[in-house]
Every structure is written in structure tokens, then in C-alpha cells.
Amino acid sequence: MRSSTCEQQQTILRCAGHATHSSYVGAVIPVILAGAILLVLVSPDLRCVLAPMLAVITVFVWLVATIWDRDHAFPVCDVGCMCALATVVYSVVPVLNYIAGGLRFTALGDMRLYRLQPTPSELGAFHWWHVAYLSSFAVVYVLVRGNTRGGWQPLQLPEAVTQRFIVVLLASLLGYFLLLRVATGANYFLSYKDMRAAIAAGTQLQLPLIIEQISRKLLGWLFICKLALVIIITTRLHRQNWRLILFLWLGMEVLLSITRMGSRTWTILLLLGTAILYHRLVKPLSPKFCAISGSLLLTGFLAFGAIRGGIIEKVDGCSGVPVASASNEFQALLSTGYDLRCRVKEGLEVPLQVYFADFLQLIPRQICPVQKIDPSLWYLEVIDCHSGSGFMFGVLGQAAVGFGIWELVLRGALLGFILAKIHRWYVLKHSSCFLATLFYVWLCTRVYYTFRASTFYFVTFIVYQVIPVFLLIQLPEIARSFSRGIGRRRPRVTSV
């Protein structure tokens, strides 16, 4: 079975290598021309916000087209493109909200931006920070990444005992959260409506710190185990029963997320990881399919968040306000960065720990030599918010309390260098390794945190989630090697 799977993957890799690829003439130049014509036709105020938005899109298209031309394969399984895509979405959506509201943030939008009400020129000037960040990232990533065409190798699955152990580990983690809920009432899959009601009533459950820390880490373990199981199933999709199993499993995840009206993150990431693995192991996805499915997924993501946030009730109280201007995660992140920039100009004092939060978060609170300050929680204190829910700090927030646009340029370049090295390490040396593939796809799904939280936030995930799970996955192999070693050292008994 393993040999047939490898032959199938070799065929997939050859097909991906000979796929019709992009070109500067076919992709980048039309985008530049269309953007230039649009900027000429619109009003000066609209041009202020459209110009940086179109620049972000152009840089992204240039990045994808360059890699596509080099590798002769559409870069779906590419951590740099995934990082750039996340940056584009977080950059473009708030501008579209602003345009939909008539070049203003409406009462349906984020209240911080609604109170600040930046003018088109002010918002446009701040939005050029996005352009600087993505441009430095894209240039360095392309230069360091180079050409990795021909580096992909067929994936080798672990032994059957390891595959069964992954299923057992996944079931054990699910059992932990079920037992925790039965024993303490703590529900980590609570709906946002119930969560807000508990916060308002002051009845939210407070677990001991160590239990809370462990449980948060185990949520990440659970996702990694699910992703590992997706890899195992994806290599068997040439058989109809496995296709049905994967379809039913993902359908159940989506259904539970919708009916629960809680966090949508894990479900979206699982769908994204499955798509990347399908492209890598089964059949290369076309640009058209990626564009359509990605747009539908983003639309569903925004619609789900709006309904979960009570958009229907808010619209009734704000007649005539466009629904497309409503608040969302992307607008909230822009709001944090812009609000912090305004406060810093007014003399906001920033604790020293905020600047080193990426590294301090690696140290457990119980043994940290200094007081740890989570930037997002510190920001809640700054704005005097006691709602019980926070705002992600974001790389824009880091730059706002730091060195501004020049810090963003440096952060983008450094991140581009690191991700390019990781891509070359995986594709050219370890693309056949199961754990390396699991790590790389996991990073593709979580790399958006470099924009949403902070540049090196994912390092904490690696230390407390990836490394422990990988060590556990290798336990069966370690035990087998240990038993074989004992068998070889055991002295033979000879008869006299």
C-alpha cells in the first residue's frame, strides 16, 4: 500500500511541476494597470484609502506570481504566501468596511474607530504601514527562498502503531475536556452568547491557574492531533470510504461550530489545513478554485462573526447604516493599532515588558523573574475596558508603541527571512518526513498570528504545543527502538 501511495504522490508532484504557471505579464501588470486606472477615476478622498489597499494587493500578486514562475506550481503549500495572504485580508477588509460606510466608520463598526473617526487622508497614511510591512516581507522572502522546484518528495507515513497511537492521543485529549467539563463545569467550547451572559452575571468559572494553563495548551495539542489525522486520511483518499470519512468528519466540525456559535478559529484552520494537504498529497488546486473557495470561506467567516455578534439586533437600532460597514475581527485589529498610535502621540507610557512580551511569554508566570504583561490585556487597561473579552494586539500595535513604520519594515524583513529558511528546510530536505510535513502545514495555518498577535507569538506555540505533541507521537517508535536495543544486548544462554 505504501509503494502505491508513493507512486501516486510522484504523479501528483510531476503534475504540479508542469502546471500552467503565472507570469508578470499575465498577472502583475494587469493588476497595476487596473489599479492605476481606478485611482484616476475616483475622488481624491477615495484615492487616499484605495491607493495603499491596491498597493497591498499588487505586492501580494507579485509575490505569488514570482514564486509561481520559479516553481512552475501554484503556491498553495507555501508558508510565505499564506503569511502574505493573511496580511492582505487583515489590510483590505477594514478599508472595504470604511468605503461601504461612505468613507467613515459607522455605528455598526468598531466603537474605537467610530469615536476617532479618521479622515480618508489620516486612514490612508496609516494604511501605508501595511504596505511597508508586506513589501519588506515579500522582497526578503522571495530573495532568500529562491527556487525550490524539484525538491518535493513523496510523503512517508509512520508505522501503523504510531498512526493508531495518534488516534488514541486524539481521543484522550477529547476525553480530558469532557472529564474537565463534568468535574468542574468548565466548557472550552462554550458559545459566545453563553460566555457573555456568564461574564455579565459574574458567574464565569475560575479554574486554578495551573489547570487553566494546561487546558489552553491542550487545545493546541488537540488541533495538531487532528491535523496529523488529516494527513493520514488524505494519503488514503484514492479509496472512496476514506473520502466519505473525511467529508463526514469535516462536515461534523462545521456543523458543531455553527450550532454552538462559539469560536470559529479551529474549524477554519482545520479546513485550511485539509485544503493545503489535499493540494500537497492528492491533487494540485487551481488558482480559480482557490480564489472562489477562499472568497466563500472569508464571506462565511465574516457572516458567522456578524450573526454571533448580534448584527441583526444592531441593524434594527441603526436604520440606514450599511451592514457591510459592521465590525469584524479585521476591523478590530486595525482599530487597536490606530488607537495606540493616537495614544502614543498624546504621551501614553508603555511598560517595558510590553516590548519583550514575545520572549517573556515563554516563561511560565509562576517562575518568571519579572511581572509578565500580556500586551492585549494591558491594552484593555489602557482603554478602561472591563467587558471580559480582549482585543488582539497585532503587529501594528507593536509598531505603534515602538518605532512606527521603520519597525514594521524590520519586522517584515526578519519574518520573511525566517519563513524562507523554514520553507527551504522543509521542501529541499524533509518533505518526505511525516512530522516535518505536520509542522509545516501547522505553521501554514497558524502563521497569521504573526500579524494578528505579534511577530514571534508562534514561538510559544512551538515550545508548548508542537514539541510536546511531536515527542508523544514518537513514543511508540522510541519504545520499539529501546526494546530492540535491550534484545540485542541480552546475553545468549548456551547449553553445556
C-alpha positions in Angstrom: 0.0 0.0 0.0 2.8 2.4 0.9 4.5 1.9 -2.5 1.3 2.6 -4.4 0.8 5.8 -2.3 4.3 6.9 -3.1 3.7 6.3 -6.8 0.5 8.3 -6.7 2.3 11.2 -4.9 5.1 11.1 -7.5 2.5 11.6 -10.2 0.9 14.5 -8.3 4.3 16.2 -7.9 5.0 15.8 -11.6 1.6 17.3 -12.4 2.1 20.2 -10.1 5.5 20.8 -11.6 4.1 21.0 -15.1 1.0 23.1 -14.2 0.3 26.2 -16.2 2.1 28.9 -14.4 1.7 32.6 -13.9 3.8 35.4 -15.4 4.4 39.0 -14.8 2.6 39.9 -18.0 -0.4 37.7 -17.1 -0.8 38.7 -13.5 1.2 41.6 -12.1 1.0 44.1 -15.0 -2.8 43.9 -15.4 -3.3 44.5 -11.7 -1.0 47.5 -11.8 -2.8 49.0 -14.8 -6.3 48.3 -13.4 -5.3 49.9 -10.1 -3.8 53.0 -11.9 -7.0 53.5 -14.0 -9.2 53.1 -10.9 -7.2 55.7 -9.0 -7.5 58.2 -11.8 -11.3 57.8 -11.9 -12.2 58.0 -8.2 -12.4 61.1 -6.0 -9.4 62.4 -4.1 -10.7 61.2 -0.7 -11.4 57.7 -2.0 -8.0 57.7 -3.7 -6.4 58.2 -0.3 -7.6 54.9 1.1 -7.7 53.0 -2.2 -4.0 53.6 -3.1 -2.5 51.7 -0.2 -5.1 49.0 -0.4 -4.3 48.4 -4.1 -0.6 48.6 -3.3 -1.0 45.7 -0.8 -2.9 43.6 -3.4 -0.2 44.3 -6.0 2.6 43.3 -3.7 0.8 40.0 -2.9 0.1 39.3 -6.6 3.8 40.0 -7.3 4.9 37.6 -4.6 2.6 34.8 -5.8 3.5 35.3 -9.4 7.2 35.3 -8.7 7.0 32.0 -6.8 4.7 30.5 -9.4 7.1 31.4 -12.2 10.0 29.9 -10.3 8.5 26.7 -9.2 6.0 26.2 -12.1 3.4 25.3 -9.5 0.7 27.4 -7.8 2.0 28.1 -4.3 -0.8 26.8 -2.0 1.5 24.8 0.2 3.8 27.7 0.9 4.2 29.3 4.3 5.3 32.7 2.9 2.2 33.0 0.6 -0.1 32.0 3.5 1.5 34.7 5.7 1.2 37.3 3.0 -2.4 36.3 2.3 -3.3 36.8 5.9 -1.7 40.2 5.8 -3.7 41.1 2.7 -7.0 40.1 4.3 -6.3 42.0 7.5 -5.4 45.0 5.5 -8.1 45.0 2.8 -11.3 44.1 4.8 -11.3 47.2 7.1 -10.8 49.5 4.1 -13.8 47.9 2.4 -15.8 48.5 5.6 -14.7 52.1 5.6 -15.7 52.6 1.9 -19.0 50.8 2.5 -19.8 53.2 5.3 -19.3 56.2 3.0 -15.7 56.9 3.9 -16.4 56.8 7.6 -16.7 54.1 10.3 -20.3 53.7 11.2 -22.1 52.9 14.5 -22.2 49.2 13.4 -18.4 49.2 13.3 -15.7 49.2 15.9 -16.6 51.8 18.5 -13.0 53.0 18.9 -12.7 53.8 15.2 -16.3 55.3 15.3 -15.2 57.7 18.1 -11.9 58.5 16.5 -13.4 58.8 13.0 -10.2 59.2 11.0 -10.4 61.2 7.7 -9.6 59.4 4.5 -6.1 61.0 4.4 -5.4 60.0 8.0 -6.6 56.4 7.5 -4.7 56.2 4.2 -1.5 57.4 5.8 -1.8 54.8 8.5 -2.6 52.1 5.9 0.7 52.7 4.2 2.2 50.9 7.2 0.6 47.7 5.9 2.3 48.3 2.5 5.7 48.8 4.1 5.3 45.7 6.2 4.2 43.4 3.4 6.7 44.8 0.9 9.7 44.2 3.1 8.4 40.7 3.9 7.8 39.8 0.3 11.1 41.1 -1.1 13.2 39.3 1.6 11.1 36.1 1.3 11.5 35.9 -2.4 15.3 36.6 -2.3 16.0 34.0 0.5 13.5 31.4 -0.6 14.9 31.0 -4.1 13.8 28.2 -6.4 12.6 25.0 -4.7 11.3 23.3 -7.8 12.0 19.6 -7.8 12.6 19.5 -4.1 9.3 17.9 -3.2 9.4 14.2 -2.2 6.6 11.7 -1.6 5.4 11.6 2.0 6.4 8.6 4.1 3.8 7.7 6.7 4.9 6.5 10.1 4.4 2.9 11.2 0.9 1.6 11.8 1.4 1.5 15.6 2.2 5.2 15.5 -0.8 6.0 13.4 -3.0 4.2 15.9 -1.3 6.0 18.8 -2.2 9.4 17.2 -5.9 8.3 17.2 -5.6 7.2 20.9 -3.9 10.6 21.7 -6.7 12.5 20.0 -9.4 10.5 21.8 -7.5 11.1 25.1 -7.5 14.8 24.6 -11.2 14.9 23.8 -11.8 12.8 26.9 -9.8 15.3 29.0 -12.0 18.2 28.1 -15.2 16.1 28.6 -13.9 15.0 32.0 -13.0 18.6 32.9 -16.5 19.7 32.0 -18.2 17.0 34.0 -15.9 17.5 37.0 -15.7 21.3 37.2 -18.2 22.7 34.7 -15.5 24.3 32.6 -16.5 24.3 28.9 -13.8 25.4 26.5 -16.3 25.1 23.6 -18.9 27.4 25.0 -21.0 29.7 22.7 -20.2 33.4 22.8 -23.7 34.2 23.9 -23.4 32.0 27.0 -19.9 33.3 27.6 -21.1 36.9 27.5 -24.0 36.1 29.7 -21.8 34.5 32.3 -19.4 37.5 32.3 -22.3 39.9 32.7 -23.7 37.9 35.6 -20.3 37.4 37.2 -20.8 33.7 37.2 -17.9 32.7 34.9 -15.9 29.7 36.2 -12.4 30.4 37.5 -10.1 27.4 37.3 -6.8 27.2 39.3 -4.1 28.9 37.3 -2.1 25.7 36.6 -5.3 23.9 35.3 -6.1 26.9 33.1 -2.6 27.0 31.7 -2.6 23.3 30.9 -6.0 23.3 29.3 -5.1 26.2 27.0 -2.1 24.3 25.8 -4.0 21.1 25.3 -6.4 22.9 23.0 -3.4 23.4 20.7 -2.4 19.8 21.2 -5.9 18.7 20.1 -5.7 20.7 16.8 -2.2 19.3 16.0 -3.5 15.7 16.5 -6.5 16.5 14.3 -4.1 17.8 11.6 -2.0 14.6 11.9 -5.1 12.5 11.4 -6.0 14.6 8.3 -2.6 13.8 6.9 -3.1 10.1 7.4 -6.6 10.1 5.9 -5.5 12.3 3.0 -3.0 9.8 1.8 -5.8 7.3 1.5 -8.3 9.4 -0.4 -7.9 7.3 -3.5 -10.3 4.9 -1.7 -13.9 6.0 -1.6 -14.6 5.0 2.0 -11.8 7.3 3.3 -13.2 10.2 1.2 -16.5 9.7 2.9 -14.9 9.5 6.4 -13.1 12.8 5.8 -16.2 14.5 4.4 -18.3 13.4 7.3 -15.7 14.5 9.8 -15.2 17.9 8.4 -19.0 18.3 8.0 -19.5 17.5 11.6 -16.8 20.0 12.7 -18.5 22.7 10.6 -22.0 21.8 11.9 -20.8 21.8 15.6 -19.2 25.2 15.1 -22.3 26.7 13.6 -24.8 25.3 16.1 -22.5 26.2 19.1 -22.0 29.8 17.8 -18.7 29.8 19.6 -15.1 30.0 18.3 -14.8 29.5 14.6 -11.0 29.5 14.6 -10.3 25.8 15.0 -12.8 24.8 12.3 -11.5 27.3 9.8 -7.9 26.3 10.5 -8.8 22.6 10.1 -10.5 23.3 6.7 -7.5 25.3 5.6 -5.0 22.6 6.7 -7.1 20.0 4.8 -7.0 22.1 1.6 -3.2 22.5 1.8 -2.7 18.8 2.4 -5.1 17.9 -0.5 -3.0 20.2 -2.8 0.2 18.6 -1.5 -0.8 15.0 -1.5 -3.8 14.4 -3.7 -4.3 16.9 -6.5 -3.0 20.5 -7.1 -5.7 23.1 -6.6 -6.2 25.6 -9.4 -6.0 29.3 -8.8 -9.6 29.7 -9.8 -10.7 27.2 -7.3 -8.6 28.8 -4.6 -10.0 32.2 -5.4 -13.6 31.1 -5.3 -13.4 28.8 -2.3 -11.3 31.4 -0.4 -13.8 34.1 -1.1 -16.7 31.9 0.1 -14.8 30.9 3.2 -14.0 34.5 4.1 -17.6 35.5 3.4 -18.8 32.7 5.7 -16.3 33.7 8.3 -17.5 37.3 8.4 -21.2 36.3 8.2 -20.7 33.9 11.1 -19.0 36.5 13.2 -21.6 39.1 12.5 -24.5 36.8 13.4 -22.7 35.6 16.5 -22.1 39.3 17.5 -25.8 40.1 17.2 -25.7 42.0 13.9 -29.5 41.6 13.4 -30.4 43.4 16.6 -27.8 46.1 15.9 -29.1 46.7 12.4 -32.6 47.3 13.8 -31.2 50.0 16.0 -29.2 51.7 13.2 -31.5 52.0 10.3 -29.9 53.1 7.1 -26.4 52.0 8.1 -24.8 49.6 5.6 -24.4 46.1 7.0 -21.1 45.9 5.1 -19.6 48.5 7.4 -20.2 46.3 10.5 -17.3 45.5 12.9 -15.3 42.3 12.5 -12.0 40.8 13.6 -10.0 42.6 10.9 -11.5 46.0 11.7 -10.9 45.5 15.4 -7.2 44.8 14.8 -6.9 47.9 12.7 -8.6 49.8 15.5 -6.1 48.6 18.1 -3.1 49.8 16.0 -4.6 53.1 15.1 -5.9 53.8 18.6 -2.5 53.0 20.1 -0.8 55.3 17.6 -3.0 58.2 18.6 -2.5 57.5 22.3 1.3 57.3 21.9 1.3 60.7 20.2 -0.6 62.0 23.2 2.1 60.7 25.6 1.0 57.2 26.5 3.5 55.5 28.8 4.3 51.9 27.7 5.6 49.3 30.3 9.0 47.8 29.3 7.5 44.3 29.5 5.3 45.0 26.5 8.3 45.3 24.3 9.6 41.9 25.4 6.3 40.1 25.6 7.2 37.7 22.8 10.0 36.3 24.9 8.5 36.7 28.4 5.5 34.6 27.4 7.8 31.6 27.0 8.4 31.7 30.8 5.5 30.3 33.0 4.0 33.0 35.2 4.9 31.1 38.3 8.7 31.3 37.7 9.0 34.5 35.7 11.6 36.8 37.4 9.6 39.9 36.4 5.9 40.7 36.2 4.5 39.4 32.9 2.4 41.8 31.0 0.2 40.5 28.1 0.0 43.4 25.6 -3.6 42.7 24.8 -4.6 42.7 28.5 -2.5 45.8 29.1 -4.4 47.5 26.3 -7.7 46.7 27.9 -6.5 48.6 31.0 -5.4 51.5 28.8 -8.9 51.9 27.3 -10.5 51.0 30.6 -12.4 48.1 29.2 -13.9 45.6 31.6 -16.0 43.5 29.2 -14.1 40.3 29.9 -13.1 39.9 26.3 -10.0 41.4 24.8 -8.6 42.7 21.6 -5.6 41.1 19.8 -2.6 43.4 19.9 -1.3 42.9 16.4 2.0 43.8 14.7 0.6 47.2 14.0 0.1 47.7 17.8 3.7 46.6 18.3 4.9 49.2 15.8 2.6 51.9 17.2 4.2 51.7 20.7 7.7 51.2 19.1 9.4 52.8 16.2 6.5 53.1 13.8 6.8 52.2 10.1 10.5 51.5 10.3 9.9 48.8 12.9 7.3 47.3 10.6 9.9 47.2 7.8 12.4 45.5 10.0 9.8 43.0 11.4 8.6 42.2 7.9 12.1 41.6 6.6 13.1 39.4 9.6 9.9 37.3 9.3 10.4 36.9 5.6 14.0 35.6 6.2 12.9 33.1 8.9 9.9 31.7 6.9 12.0 31.4 3.7 14.6 29.4 5.6 11.9 27.2 7.0 10.4 26.6 3.6 13.8 25.6 2.1 14.5 23.4 5.1 11.2 21.5 4.6 11.0 21.3 0.8 14.6 20.6 0.0 15.4 18.3 2.9 12.4 17.0 4.8 9.3 17.0 2.5 9.1 13.2 2.8 9.1 13.2 6.6 5.7 12.9 8.3 6.5 15.1 11.4 8.2 17.8 9.2 5.1 17.9 7.0 2.8 18.1 10.0 4.9 21.0 11.4 5.0 22.8 8.1 1.3 22.6 7.4 0.6 23.5 11.0 2.7 26.6 10.6 0.9 27.5 7.3 -2.4 27.5 9.3 -1.0 29.4 12.3 1.3 31.9 10.6 -1.5 34.6 10.6 -0.7 35.1 14.3 2.5 37.0 13.2 0.1 39.8 12.1 -2.8 39.2 14.4 -0.9 38.9 17.7 2.9 39.6 17.4 5.8 38.7 15.2 7.2 35.9 17.3 4.0 34.8 19.0 4.1 31.4 17.2 7.4 30.5 19.0 5.3 30.0 22.2 3.0 27.6 20.2 6.1 25.7 19.0 7.5 25.3 22.5 4.4 24.4 24.4 2.3 22.7 21.7 4.3 21.4 18.8 7.3 20.0 20.5 5.4 18.1 23.3 2.9 16.5 20.8 5.8 15.5 18.5 7.6 13.9 21.4 4.4 12.0 22.3 3.9 10.9 18.7 7.4 9.4 18.6 6.9 7.4 21.8 5.9 4.1 20.0 9.0 4.3 17.8 11.2 5.2 20.8 9.7 2.3 22.8 10.3 -0.1 19.9 13.9 1.0 19.4 14.5 0.7 23.1 13.1 -2.8 23.2 15.2 -3.8 20.2 18.3 -2.4 21.9 17.6 -4.5 25.0 17.1 -7.6 22.9 20.4 -7.1 21.2 22.3 -6.7 24.5 20.7 -9.7 26.2 23.3 -12.5 26.6 22.6 -15.8 24.9 22.2 -18.9 27.1 24.2 -21.8 25.8 23.8 -25.4 26.9 26.8 -27.3 28.4 
